[in-house]
Every structure is written in C-alpha cells, then in structure tokens.
Amino acid sequence: MPVQVNKSFFKNIDVSIWYIVESEEILLSKIDLTKNCKERFDSMKSNQHRKQFLSVRNLMKKKKIDLNDLYYDSDGAPFLKSNKNISISHTNNFSAIAISHHPVGIDIQDFRSKISSIKNKFLNHSETKLFDVDSVRDLTLVWSIKEAVYKIHKKKGLSFKNNIKIDSFSNDFKNSLILVDEINKKTVYKSQNIIHSNYICSIVKSDE
C-alpha cells in the first residue's frame, strides 16, 4: 500500500499520509463502507474527491479505527465516538489523518503557483520577515500551518491574516510557534511540518 508516512509527532500524535495511485475500484474493494459513509461517497461527483475519501477510510482501517466510530458535526468537522481525536486532510493525490488523545489539527497541501496571488489575504506584516514571500514553498507552508490551526481551534470567522499569527520557525522550518489572537483571548499552538518535494503537511497541537 502506498502509505508515505506512518509515524508519531510530538510523541503522541499518530500521523499517516497516503499517496493515491490506486483506482477508485481498488480503493473501494479494500474497505466496507458504513451506511453514512456510502451516502457521503455516492453524493460526490468528482473522481478525485471520491478517491481521497476512500483513501482516508483505508488509512483509518490500517489504524484499526471502526468507520462507525467516525461522525461529523454541523460544521463538517470530523470526530470519533471513542476518546480519541481525529483530523483529516487531502490534496490532489495525497490524503492524511492525525489521531491523538488530545485535540489535533492536520493539513496537507501540494504546491500551486496561484498561492502567490492570494498571499496578501493570509500574511500579516510580521510574517513577511520570517521567510521568502516570493517562494511558493514558503507560502504553502504558511497556508498549511494556518489551515491546521483553524481546524484545531474550531472557531468560525477566524481571519488567517489577523487572528492566526505565526510567531517563529525553527529547525529549518520543521517547527513553528503560532498565536491565535482574539479579543480578550490568546492561544498558543505548536506545529511540526513535513516538507516534502511534492507536498507540505503541518501537524498542530496546543502548546501545553
């Protein structure tokens, strides 16, 4: 099976990344979809989205997570009925999941040049001093981190530019410290970042 990553981050977050090379039929043959999963799957028109959906369920199977344990809230965020937390992400030919006993956020992004045209929508002034603002790789890293933070923070309306602020990078961009700055409240998160030639994946946890 084309599982590219299967390791622990922050010592207690189990992360898996799937490189999707199989057909929809092969992916579907490896799992038994629940009624709810099948309804979601059947509603998808895009073949790519369908394969991403199936690859995530295959990752869950490899982690011995019963698909009946998975459900989504009204905002579309995934949860497990057990005492574990799950975060899910996918981009083109890659899908990723993170499992932890504590809240977690994961985001995976491939490289797209069009990100340069929207950088002013998610970069604040202090962040422009931390990396190369003309680098697609660096911009993708920032976007991935902020997406993962948005998932773990679970609050609608957060501004990627004004509320989610990357404070620092270390270890050649493999680690970062992030501040969610809200009125009368500040929350600090940490990320570990996988910088691959084909994608960037960020795993975020609370700084406790």
C-alpha positions in Angstrom: 0.0 0.0 0.0 1.4 3.5 -0.8 1.5 4.9 2.7 4.2 7.5 2.6 4.3 8.5 6.2 3.3 6.4 9.3 4.9 7.9 12.4 4.4 9.8 15.6 4.7 13.5 16.0 5.0 15.4 19.3 5.3 11.8 20.8 1.6 11.3 21.0 0.1 12.2 17.6 -0.2 9.3 15.1 0.1 10.6 11.6 -0.4 8.7 8.3 -0.2 10.0 4.7 -1.4 8.1 1.7 -0.1 8.6 -1.8 -3.1 7.9 -4.0 -2.2 5.8 -7.1 -5.0 3.3 -7.0 -8.2 3.4 -8.9 -11.5 4.1 -7.2 -12.5 0.5 -7.6 -9.3 -0.9 -5.9 -9.7 1.6 -3.0 -13.3 0.6 -2.6 -12.6 -3.1 -2.7 -10.3 -2.8 0.4 -13.0 -1.5 2.8 -16.6 -1.9 3.8 -18.3 1.5 3.9 -20.9 2.2 6.6 -24.3 3.5 5.5 -23.4 7.1 6.3 -20.0 6.8 4.5 -21.7 5.3 1.5 -24.2 8.2 1.4 -21.4 10.7 1.5 -19.4 8.8 -1.1 -22.4 8.5 -3.5 -23.0 12.2 -3.3 -19.6 13.0 -4.6 -19.3 13.8 -8.3 -15.5 14.3 -8.6 -13.5 11.1 -9.1 -10.6 12.7 -7.3 -12.7 13.6 -4.3 -14.1 10.1 -4.2 -10.6 8.6 -4.2 -9.5 11.0 -1.5 -12.5 10.0 0.6 -11.7 6.3 0.1 -8.0 6.6 0.9 -8.8 8.3 4.2 -11.1 5.4 5.1 -8.3 3.0 4.1 -5.9 4.8 6.4 -8.5 4.5 9.2 -8.7 0.8 8.6 -5.0 0.5 8.8 -5.2 2.2 12.2 -7.9 -0.2 13.3 -10.5 2.6 13.6 -14.0 1.4 13.0 -15.7 3.6 10.4 -18.9 3.5 12.6 -16.8 5.5 15.1 -16.5 8.4 12.7 -19.0 11.3 12.6 -19.1 14.9 11.5 -20.6 17.9 13.3 -22.8 20.5 11.7 -19.7 22.4 10.5 -18.3 19.4 8.8 -15.5 18.7 11.4 -14.7 15.0 12.0 -14.9 13.4 15.4 -14.6 9.9 16.8 -17.1 8.4 19.3 -14.1 7.0 21.2 -11.9 9.1 23.5 -9.6 9.9 20.6 -9.4 13.0 18.3 -9.1 12.9 14.6 -8.1 15.4 11.9 -8.4 14.8 8.2 -6.9 16.5 5.1 -6.3 15.8 1.4 -4.9 17.5 -1.6 -4.8 16.1 -5.2 -3.0 12.7 -4.9 -2.4 12.8 -1.1 -4.5 12.3 1.9 -3.6 12.5 5.6 -5.0 11.7 9.0 -3.8 12.6 12.5 -5.1 10.6 15.6 -4.5 11.7 19.2 -5.9 11.6 22.7 -5.6 15.4 22.6 -7.1 17.9 20.1 -5.1 18.0 16.9 -5.2 19.7 13.5 -3.6 18.4 10.3 -3.4 20.0 6.8 -1.6 18.8 3.7 -1.1 20.9 0.6 0.6 20.4 -2.7 2.4 23.2 -4.5 0.4 25.6 -6.7 1.8 28.8 -8.1 -1.5 30.6 -7.7 -0.9 30.8 -4.0 1.3 33.8 -4.7 -1.7 35.8 -6.0 -3.6 35.5 -2.7 -0.7 35.8 -0.2 -1.9 39.3 1.0 -5.1 37.6 2.2 -3.3 35.4 4.8 0.0 37.0 5.5 0.5 39.7 8.1 3.4 42.1 8.2 5.4 40.4 10.9 5.3 37.1 9.0 6.8 38.6 5.9 10.1 38.9 7.8 10.2 35.2 8.6 10.6 33.7 5.1 10.7 34.3 1.4 7.4 35.8 0.4 8.1 35.1 -3.2 8.6 31.3 -2.6 5.7 29.0 -3.4 7.1 26.5 -1.0 7.3 29.0 1.9 3.8 30.4 1.2 2.4 26.9 1.0 4.0 26.1 4.4 2.3 29.2 6.0 -1.0 28.3 4.5 -0.8 24.7 5.6 0.1 25.7 9.2 -2.8 28.2 9.4 -5.3 25.7 7.9 -4.3 23.1 10.6 -4.6 25.8 13.3 -8.1 26.7 12.0 -9.1 23.0 12.3 -7.9 22.6 15.9 -9.2 25.9 17.1 -12.7 25.2 15.8 -14.0 28.7 15.8 -15.8 30.2 12.8 -14.7 33.5 11.3 -11.1 33.4 12.3 -9.0 35.6 10.0 -5.9 33.8 8.6 -4.2 37.2 8.4 -5.3 39.0 11.5 -6.1 36.2 14.0 -3.7 33.3 13.2 -0.2 34.6 13.5 3.0 32.6 13.1 5.4 33.8 15.7 8.5 31.9 14.8 10.1 29.0 12.9 12.9 26.7 13.9 14.8 23.6 12.8 14.9 24.6 9.2 11.1 25.4 9.1 10.2 22.0 10.5 8.8 23.5 13.7 6.8 26.6 14.3 5.0 28.5 17.1 1.6 30.1 16.3 -0.5 32.6 18.2 -4.3 32.8 17.8 -5.0 36.4 18.7 -8.6 37.1 19.6 -10.3 39.8 21.6 -9.5 39.2 25.3 -8.0 35.8 24.5 -4.7 34.5 23.2 -4.0 30.8 22.4 -0.6 29.4 21.6 -0.1 26.3 19.3 2.9 24.4 18.0 3.3 22.8 14.7 5.6 20.1 13.2 5.9 20.4 9.5 6.7 17.8 6.9 8.4 19.5 3.9 8.3 17.0 1.0 9.2 17.6 -2.6 5.6 17.0 -3.6 3.7 18.4 -0.6 3.8 20.1 2.8 1.9 18.7 5.8 1.5 20.5 9.1 0.5 18.9 12.4 -0.7 21.2 15.1 -1.2 20.8 18.8 -1.8 23.1 21.8 1.3 24.5 23.5 0.8 22.9 26.9 
